[in-house]
Amino acid sequence: MLTMAAGKGQGYIGQGLGIADILAALYFHELKYDAQNPSWADRDRFILSTGHYSIALWAALVEIGVLRVDELSQYGADGSRLEMSTLDSIPGVEMTGGSLGHGLGQAVGMALGLRLAGKTSRVFVELSDGELQEGSTWEAAMSAASFKLNDLIAIIDCNGIQADGPIVLEIEPVADKWRAFGWQTIEIDGNDMTQIVGALQEARRGTGQPKAIVARTVPGKGVPCIEQCEKAHFLNVSHIDWAMALGELEAQHD
């Protein structure tokens, strides 16, 4: 992801690094998915409500073989299909991203549609803590519980930031809010793979409720100079020492 952003000169690196562990757990552990046929009718669906996290999704789709690795160098470039926000015309993308607050509503619709079609596929939707400030999110949450959408799993990326700094409105206690709306709720460290996998396994249980995984993540996880950046929402390459950032990331894997 760092190399992708360096090629463009900017990107949503903080969120991408923060959500990377969750995407790895989904695509390599949890999703019923065929990389050779991303439109397979019986697949599990994954909706990335925060479309600007595309930098992480593109990397994940390359790792599972849906996209080509040589495309990553075109991230955000004019004429590239790998834009800074997701488009549903790209293989493996279920929803066009951009305007926030719509992912959970679309996920509810997909889960209902799959139920009516007699399918057992599950629907996973990632949304951000910033989206919890939008009324449409809570309307969808109330609907999901009312319809008893057992096969709907929401993963809330709680990284504490939005476009210009910290979350503006008071949204805590996040987990208690989801429980109050009738969701089976699990709260985890969203950068701890053991906790992520454990939460996904627990979400398989048939409780007759939609599932919410409240994942506390660190923007820029694994790269201390980005973790410590006050405005990690969107970074220009010139804002950080790129060689140092790459060195810090590589040091995590030595």
VOBA-1610 file (N, C-alpha, C; in pm, whole numbers, padded with zeros to 5 digits, always signed):
BEGIN
Met+00081-00120+00000Met+00000+00000+00000Met+00086+00126+00000Leu+00198+00120+00072Leu+00288+00236+00072Leu+00341+00262-00069Thr+00377+00156-00138Thr+00429+00171-00274Thr+00321+00224-00367Met+00197+00178-00349Met+00087+00226-00431Met+00069+00376-00413Ala+00068+00421-00288Ala+00048+00563-00261Ala+00166+00646-00307Ala+00286+00590-00296Ala+00405+00663-00340Ala+00399+00690-00489Gly+00346+00594-00566Gly+00334+00613-00710Gly+00239+00726-00745Lys+00131+00738-00670Lys+00033+00845-00692Lys+00077+00975-00628Gly+00155+00963-00519Gly+00196+01080-00444Gly+00106+01111-00327Gln+00000+01031-00311Gln-00095+01053-00203Gln-00189+00933-00194Gly-00261+00925-00085Gly-00357+00815-00071Gly-00405+00798+00071Tyr-00501+00707+00086Tyr-00561+00679+00217Tyr-00483+00566+00284Ile-00357+00596+00314Ile-00266+00494+00364Ile-00300+00454+00507Gly-00334+00553+00590Gly-00362+00524+00730Gly-00472+00422+00747Gln-00585+00445+00680Gln-00697+00351+00690Gln-00662+00217+00629Gly-00590+00220+00518Gly-00553+00095+00452Gly-00471+00004+00542Leu-00372+00060+00607Leu-00290-00019+00698Leu-00370-00061+00821Gly-00462+00025+00866Gly-00542-00008+00983Gly-00636-00124+00960Ile-00690-00137+00839Ile-00790-00240+00809Ile-00730-00366+00747Ala-00601-00365+00718Ala-00537-00475+00643Ala-00554-00610+00711Asp-00541-00614+00843Asp-00553-00742+00914Asp-00693-00799+00899Ile-00792-00713+00905Ile-00931-00760+00893Ile-00957-00815+00753Leu-00909-00746+00649Leu-00929-00797+00513Leu-00856-00929+00492Ala-00737-00941+00549Ala-00663-01067+00537Ala-00742-01181+00601Ala-00799-01157+00720Ala-00877-01262+00787Ala-01001-01299+00706Leu-01066-01199+00648Leu-01186-01226+00569Leu-01154-01310+00446Tyr-01059-01264+00367Tyr-01035-01328+00238Tyr-00958-01459+00248Phe-00877-01476+00353Phe-00798-01598+00363Phe-00850-01694+00469His-00955-01654+00539His-01005-01743+00645His-01156-01763+00640Glu-01231-01657+00610Glu-01373-01661+00638Glu-01465-01667+00517Leu-01441-01588+00415Leu-01537-01575+00305Leu-01546-01701+00220Lys-01669-01736+00186Lys-01693-01839+00083Lys-01684-01766-00050Tyr-01577-01791-00124Tyr-01544-01703-00236Tyr-01463-01780-00339Asp-01485-01748-00467Asp-01410-01809-00577Asp-01338-01698-00653Ala-01207-01688-00632Ala-01130-01580-00695Ala-01132-01589-00846Gln-01152-01708-00899Gln-01158-01724-01044Gln-01293-01685-01101Asn-01391-01673-01013Asn-01526-01636-01056Asn-01588-01544-00950Pro-01543-01417-00945Pro-01588-01326-00838Pro-01738-01300-00838Ser-01806-01331-00948Ser-01951-01310-00956Ser-02031-01437-00927Trp-01964-01540-00879Trp-02028-01667-00844Trp-02152-01640-00757Ala-02266-01692-00797Ala-02392-01658-00732Ala-02399-01701-00586Asp-02326-01805-00548Asp-02333-01856-00411Asp-02223-01801-00321Arg-02151-01700-00367Arg-02043-01642-00287Arg-02098-01569-00165Asp-02015-01556-00062Asp-02043-01459+00043Asp-02016-01321-00013Arg-02092-01223+00031Arg-02071-01086-00016Arg-01991-01006+00087Phe-01898-00925+00037Phe-01827-00831+00124Phe-01844-00691+00068Ile-01902-00604+00149Ile-01925-00465+00109Ile-01829-00375+00186Leu-01752-00296+00113Leu-01664-00197+00173Leu-01737-00063+00170Ser-01806-00032+00281Ser-01885+00091+00283Ser-01797+00214+00271Thr-01682+00212+00338Thr-01587+00323+00327Thr-01505+00303+00201Gly-01559+00349+00088Gly-01498+00320-00042Gly-01357+00372-00056His-01319+00474+00024His-01183+00527+00013His-01080+00434+00077Tyr-01125+00326+00141Tyr-01032+00224+00189Tyr-00989+00131+00074Ser-01022+00170-00048Ser-00994+00086-00165Ser-00848+00044-00173Ile-00757+00128-00123Ile-00615+00096-00132Ile-00585-00040-00066Ala-00659-00072+00040Ala-00642-00202+00106Ala-00715-00312+00032Leu-00833-00281-00021Leu-00909-00382-00094Leu-00836-00423-00221Trp-00779-00326-00294Trp-00705-00362-00416Trp-00591-00458-00382Ala-00520-00430-00274Ala-00409-00517-00234Ala-00459-00658-00201Ala-00572-00666-00130Ala-00628-00796-00095Ala-00672-00873-00219Leu-00736-00804-00314Leu-00784-00871-00435Leu-00668-00918-00523Val-00556-00848-00517Val-00436-00896-00586Val-00385-01023-00519Glu-00381-01024-00387Glu-00328-01138-00313Glu-00408-01265-00339Ile-00539-01253-00360Ile-00620-01374-00384Ile-00633-01405-00533Gly-00577-01319-00618Gly-00574-01349-00761Gly-00687-01294-00844Val-00766-01201-00788Val-00875-01140-00866Val-00819-01031-00958Leu-00725-00953-00907Leu-00662-00847-00985Leu-00515-00880-01009Arg-00455-00814-01107Arg-00314-00836-01140Arg-00226-00743-01057Val-00112-00794-01014Val-00022-00715-00931Val+00032-00592-01005Asp+00048-00603-01137Asp+00103-00488-01211Asp+00006-00370-01215Glu-00122-00394-01183Glu-00219-00286-01182Glu-00202-00193-01062Leu-00140-00242-00956Leu-00130-00163-00834Leu-00054-00032-00855Ser+00039-00032-00947Ser+00117+00089-00972Ser+00031+00198-01034Gln-00090+00163-01080Gln-00181+00260-01141Gln-00286+00312-01043Tyr-00269+00282-00915Tyr-00364+00328-00815Tyr-00386+00479-00825Gly-00511+00518-00846Gly-00547+00659-00848Gly-00503+00736-00970Ala-00442+00669-01068Ala-00394+00740-01187Ala-00508+00767-01284Asp-00495+00870-01364Asp-00596+00900-01465Asp-00612+00782-01559Gly-00735+00740-01581Gly-00762+00629-01672Gly-00750+00492-01609Ser-00702+00483-01484Ser-00690+00354-01417Ser-00825+00310-01362Arg-00848+00180-01361Arg-00972+00132-01301Arg-00959+00118-01149Leu-00837+00125-01098Leu-00816+00118-00954Leu-00818+00259-00897Glu-00937+00312-00881Glu-00952+00449-00834Glu-00936+00455-00683Met-00934+00578-00629Met-00918+00597-00485Met-01044+00562-00407Ser-01152+00538-00477Ser-01273+00487-00414Ser-01328+00375-00502Thr-01400+00283-00443Thr-01438+00161-00515Thr-01548+00185-00619Leu-01541+00107-00725Leu-01643+00104-00829Leu-01693-00039-00844Asp-01824-00058-00852Asp-01875-00195-00862Asp-01856-00257-01000Ser-01793-00183-01091Ser-01759-00241-01221Ser-01630-00322-01213Ile-01559-00314-01101Ile-01434-00387-01082Ile-01465-00525-01026Pro-01406-00633-01080Pro-01429-00766-01026Pro-01399-00770-00876Gly-01488-00831-00801Gly-01469-00844-00658Gly-01525-00729-00576Val-01580-00627-00641Val-01635-00512-00569Val-01788-00518-00576Glu-01853-00516-00461Glu-01998-00530-00455Glu-02072-00396-00460Met-02003-00287-00421Met-02073-00159-00409Met-01981-00044-00447Thr-02031+00049-00526Thr-01956+00171-00554Thr-01951+00256-00427Gly-01830+00295-00388Gly-01812+00373-00266Gly-01796+00521-00297Gly-01789+00600-00194Gly-01774+00744-00210Gly-01854+00814-00103Ser-01984+00831-00126Ser-02070+00887-00023Ser-02085+00786+00090Leu-02059+00832+00212Leu-02061+00740+00326Leu-02201+00728+00385Gly-02220+00621+00463Gly-02347+00600+00530Gly-02444+00511+00456His-02403+00455+00342His-02496+00375+00261His-02467+00225+00263Gly-02349+00186+00310Gly-02310+00046+00300Gly-02398-00049+00378Leu-02432-00012+00501Leu-02511-00102+00582Leu-02651-00121+00524Gly-02711-00015+00473Gly-02843-00027+00410Gly-02840-00121+00291Gln-02735-00110+00208Gln-02724-00201+00094Gln-02700-00344+00140Ala-02624-00360+00246Ala-02599-00494+00299Ala-02728-00558+00350Val-02813-00479+00415Val-02943-00530+00461Val-03025-00578+00342Gly-03027-00498+00235Gly-03100-00537+00115Gly-03046-00665+00054Met-02913-00678+00048Met-02853-00800-00007Met-02889-00921+00079Ala-02879-00906+00211Ala-02909-01019+00300Ala-03054-01063+00287Leu-03145-00967+00276Leu-03286-01001+00255Leu-03307-01071+00121Gly-03243-01018+00016Gly-03255-01077-00116Gly-03205-01220-00121Leu-03093-01245-00055Leu-03037-01381-00052Leu-03130-01475+00024Arg-03188-01426+00133Arg-03283-01509+00207Arg-03402-01546+00120Leu-03458-01447+00049Leu-03574-01473-00036Leu-03540-01568-00150Ala-03414-01565-00194Ala-03370-01655-00301Ala-03335-01794-00250Gly-03345-01813-00119Gly-03318-01944-00061Gly-03170-01977-00051Lys-03085-01875-00053Lys-02940-01898-00046Lys-02890-01883+00097Thr-02781-01951+00126Thr-02722-01948+00260Thr-02599-01858+00267Ser-02572-01785+00160Ser-02456-01696+00158Ser-02470-01590+00267Arg-02356-01551+00323Arg-02356-01446+00424Arg-02313-01313+00362Val-02350-01205+00429Val-02313-01070+00384Val-02231-01004+00494Phe-02110-00967+00458Phe-02020-00894+00549Phe-02012-00750+00500Val-02020-00656+00592Val-02009-00516+00554Val-01915-00446+00651Glu-01816-00378+00596Glu-01727-00293+00677Glu-01781-00152+00674Leu-01790-00089+00790Leu-01824+00052+00796Leu-01738+00119+00901Ser-01732+00250+00897Ser-01642+00323+00986Ser-01716+00381+01105Asp-01639+00416+01210Asp-01700+00483+01323Asp-01755+00620+01283Gly-01692+00684+01184Gly-01745+00811+01135Gly-01885+00798+01078Glu-01915+00682+01019Glu-02047+00660+00962Glu-02155+00642+01068Leu-02114+00621+01192Leu-02211+00609+01300Leu-02274+00743+01334Gln-02222+00850+01275Gln-02280+00981+01293Gln-02397+01006+01197Glu-02421+00909+01108Glu-02524+00926+01005Glu-02649+00846+01040Gly-02764+00910+01030Gly-02890+00846+01066Gly-02923+00724+00983Ser-02882+00723+00856Ser-02912+00609+00769Ser-02851+00480+00822Thr-02736+00492+00888Thr-02672+00373+00945Thr-02762+00309+01050Trp-02820+00390+01137Trp-02901+00336+01245Trp-03038+00290+01197Glu-03090+00351+01091Glu-03213+00299+01031Glu-03189+00158+00978Ala-03075+00139+00913Ala-03041+00007+00860Ala-03017-00092+00973Ala-02951-00048+01079Ala-02924-00136+01192Ala-03054-00184+01256Met-03150-00092+01271Met-03280-00128+01329Met-03354-00226+01238Ser-03346-00204+01107Ser-03413-00293+01012Ser-03354-00433+01018Ala-03220-00442+01022Ala-03155-00573+01024Ala-03198-00655+01143Ala-03207-00592+01260Ala-03251-00664+01379Ala-03397-00704+01368Ser-03480-00615+01314Ser-03622-00645+01298Ser-03645-00764+01206Phe-03564-00772+01099Phe-03577-00882+01004Phe-03500-01007+01048Lys-03431-00998+01163Lys-03355-01112+01217Lys-03257-01168+01114Leu-03175-01079+01061Leu-03080-01117+00956Leu-02956-01183+01016Asn-02971-01308+01047Asn-02866-01387+01112Asn-02739-01395+01029Asp-02751-01384+00897Asp-02636-01399+00808Asp-02573-01265+00768Leu-02602-01160+00842Leu-02543-01029+00818Leu-02442-00999+00928Ile-02320-00968+00888Ile-02212-00938+00983Ile-02155-00802+00950Ala-02168-00708+01043Ala-02110-00575+01027Ala-01978-00568+01102Ile-01877-00514+01038Ile-01747-00493+01102Ile-01726-00342+01108Ile-01727-00287+01229Ile-01716-00142+01245Ile-01571-00107+01274Asp-01509-00036+01182Asp-01369+00006+01198Asp-01366+00130+01286Cys-01334+00111+01412Cys-01327+00223+01507Cys-01182+00268+01519Asn-01145+00364+01435Asn-01008+00416+01441Asn-01001+00556+01499Gly-01117+00613+01533Gly-01120+00740+01605Gly-01097+00864+01522Ile-01087+00850+01388Ile-01061+00968+01306Ile-01164+00981+01195Gln-01177+01103+01144Gln-01250+01128+01021Gln-01168+01228+00940Ala-01228+01295+00844Ala-01151+01369+00744Ala-01052+01469+00803Asp-01092+01546+00902Asp-01007+01655+00951Asp-00953+01633+01091Gly-00962+01513+01142Gly-00911+01488+01276Gly-00999+01391+01352Pro-01009+01406+01484Pro-01089+01312+01564Pro-01237+01318+01528Ile-01311+01209+01561Ile-01454+01202+01540Ile-01522+01322+01606Val-01611+01388+01532Val-01672+01512+01579Val-01776+01487+01687Leu-01870+01395+01661Leu-01978+01369+01757Leu-01938+01258+01855Glu-01998+01259+01970Glu-01972+01154+02069Glu-02048+01028+02029Ile-01973+00923+01997Ile-02037+00800+01949Ile-02026+00685+02049Glu-01947+00701+02150Glu-01931+00595+02249Glu-02050+00595+02347Pro-02081+00478+02404Pro-02016+00347+02387Pro-02068+00275+02262Val-01981+00252+02167Val-02021+00195+02038Val-02083+00056+02054Ala-02015-00032+02125Ala-02064-00170+02137Ala-02202-00175+02204Asp-02221-00095+02307Asp-02350-00094+02377Asp-02463-00045+02286Lys-02432+00048+02197Lys-02534+00097+02103Lys-02580-00015+02012Trp-02486-00094+01959Trp-02525-00204+01870Trp-02606-00309+01944Arg-02567-00337+02067Arg-02645-00433+02147Arg-02786-00381+02169Ala-02798-00250+02196Ala-02930-00191+02220Ala-03017-00199+02095Phe-02954-00203+01978Phe-03030-00215+01854Phe-03059-00360+01817Gly-03024-00453+01904Gly-03061-00593+01883Gly-02959-00677+01809Trp-02834-00631+01806Trp-02728-00706+01738Trp-02644-00784+01838Gln-02607-00907+01801Gln-02507-00980+01878Gln-02374-00908+01855Thr-02310-00862+01960Thr-02197-00770+01945Thr-02071-00823+02013Ile-01961-00812+01940Ile-01830-00855+01989Ile-01734-00737+01973Glu-01656-00707+02073Glu-01560-00596+02066Glu-01419-00653+02071Ile-01334-00610+01975Ile-01200-00668+01964Ile-01096-00562+01930Asp-00970-00603+01943Asp-00857-00530+01887Asp-00852-00566+01738Gly-00883-00472+01652Gly-00892-00500+01510Gly-00760-00516+01438Asn-00650-00510+01512Asn-00518-00537+01454Asn-00455-00661+01515Asp-00534-00738+01589Asp-00488-00863+01649Asp-00553-00978+01573Met-00474-01051+01496Met-00530-01154+01408Met-00604-01262+01485Thr-00553-01301+01601Thr-00620-01404+01680Thr-00759-01358+01721Gln-00771-01233+01765Gln-00902-01181+01805Gln-00995-01166+01685Ile-00942-01125+01571Ile-01025-01110+01452Ile-01084-01245+01410Val-00999-01345+01399Val-01044-01478+01357Val-01143-01534+01459Gly-01114-01514+01587Gly-01204-01562+01691Gly-01341-01498+01682Ala-01345-01367+01654Ala-01473-01297+01641Ala-01551-01346+01520Leu-01482-01369+01410Leu-01548-01419+01290Leu-01605-01559+01314Gln-01531-01640+01388Gln-01582-01774+01421Gln-01705-01765+01510Glu-01702-01675+01608Glu-01817-01658+01696Glu-01938-01608+01620Ala-01915-01526+01517Ala-02025-01470+01438Ala-02095-01575+01353Arg-02037-01694+01341Arg-02101-01801+01265Arg-02221-01861+01340Arg-02227-01840+01470Arg-02333-01901+01550Arg-02470-01846+01511Gly-02567-01935+01501Gly-02701-01895+01462Gly-02783-01847+01579Thr-02780-01718+01605Thr-02853-01663+01719Thr-02983-01596+01677Gly-03008-01591+01546Gly-03126-01520+01498Gly-03110-01370+01499Gln-02988-01324+01519Gln-02959-01180+01521Gln-02850-01148+01419Pro-02851-01024+01367Pro-02733-00979+01292Pro-02616-00966+01388Lys-02493-00971+01335Lys-02372-00969+01418Lys-02295-00839+01395Ala-02245-00780+01501Ala-02161-00661+01491Ala-02027-00690+01557Ile-01919-00667+01480Ile-01784-00679+01535Ile-01727-00538+01543Val-01712-00489+01664Val-01657-00355+01686Val-01505-00370+01694Ala-01436-00326+01589Ala-01292-00349+01577Ala-01216-00218+01603Arg-01141-00215+01711Arg-01059-00099+01743Arg-00929-00109+01666Thr-00907-00019+01572Thr-00788-00026+01488Thr-00705+00101+01503Val-00579+00090+01461Val-00485+00202+01466Val-00455+00246+01323Pro-00487+00370+01287Pro-00451+00418+01152Pro-00300+00409+01131Gly-00260+00353+01017Gly-00117+00341+00989Gly-00050+00229+01063Lys-00126+00130+01110Lys-00072+00022+01192Lys+00052-00041+01128Gly+00158-00052+01207Gly+00282-00113+01160Gly+00384-00014+01111Val+00344+00111+01096Val+00436+00217+01051Val+00428+00331+01153Pro+00515+00330+01254Pro+00503+00427+01364Pro+00494+00573+01321Cys+00564+00612+01216Cys+00559+00754+01178Cys+00422+00793+01125Ile+00344+00695+01076Ile+00207+00724+01033Ile+00111+00708+01151Glu+00137+00609+01236Glu+00054+00591+01356Glu+00052+00719+01440Gln+00162+00791+01440Gln+00175+00911+01523Gln+00131+01038+01451Cys+00088+01026+01327Cys+00046+01142+01249Cys-00094+01186+01295Glu-00109+01312+01328Glu-00237+01360+01380Glu-00349+01352+01277Lys-00314+01376+01150Lys-00416+01372+01045Lys-00380+01262+00945Ala-00407+01138+00987Ala-00370+01022+00905Ala-00479+00983+00807His-00586+01062+00799His-00698+01027+00710His-00653+01020+00564Phe-00581+01122+00521Phe-00534+01127+00381Phe-00395+01189+00383Leu-00299+01117+00327Leu-00160+01162+00336Leu-00101+01189+00199Asn-00031+01300+00187Asn+00055+01324+00073Asn+00193+01267+00105Val+00259+01217+00003Val+00390+01157+00024Val+00485+01256+00090Ser+00473+01381+00056Ser+00563+01482+00109Ser+00544+01507+00258His+00433+01459+00316His+00405+01482+00458His+00484+01388+00547Ile+00538+01281+00493Ile+00613+01186+00574Ile+00744+01151+00505Asp+00838+01100+00581Asp+00964+01052+00525Asp+00938+00914+00468Trp+00929+00906+00337Trp+00886+00781+00273Trp+00983+00667+00296Ala+01111+00696+00290Ala+01211+00591+00312Ala+01200+00538+00455Met+01178+00628+00550Met+01163+00585+00689Met+01037+00500+00706Ala+00926+00541+00642Ala+00801+00466+00652Ala+00817+00324+00599Leu+00879+00312+00483Leu+00902+00179+00426Leu+00993+00096+00515Gly+01096+00160+00571Gly+01187+00089+00659Gly+01118+00039+00784Glu+01028+00121+00840Glu+00955+00080+00960Glu+00863-00038+00930Leu+00799-00035+00813Leu+00709-00146+00777Leu+00788-00274+00756Glu+00899-00265+00685Glu+00981-00383+00658Glu+01039-00440+00786Ala+01068-00352+00884Ala+01125-00398+01011Ala+01027-00485+01086Gln+00897-00468+01063Gln+00796-00550+01130Gln+00803-00696+01086His+00864-00720+00970His+00865-00856+00913His+01004-00918+00911Asp+01101-00852+00971Asp+01238-00907+00978Asp+01246-01019+01080
//
